[in-house]
């Protein structure tokens, strides 16, 4: 999973992240098992704020099931640190393998 972020006005400020996940066909159950681990893993690594993630099941324009996850990184560097954190990569690597597409949007608080 790649988390490229543009520079924030204040790199030390929390950064709200919106993730849009589109799974490969017949992978929803497998994806949900990983998604259940996602925020707790980030929290245990000290990379997100204490506010739990919000998850929404949605449909895109092609009527495919998508999931939207919203959470807040502790700062702009946290996504980069996550890529170097083994426990996070244990979730991200299999998650990336079962997704057709993912998109990351973040705030500039």
Order of alpha helices (4+ residues) and beta strands (2+ residues): beta-alpha-beta-beta-alpha-alpha-beta
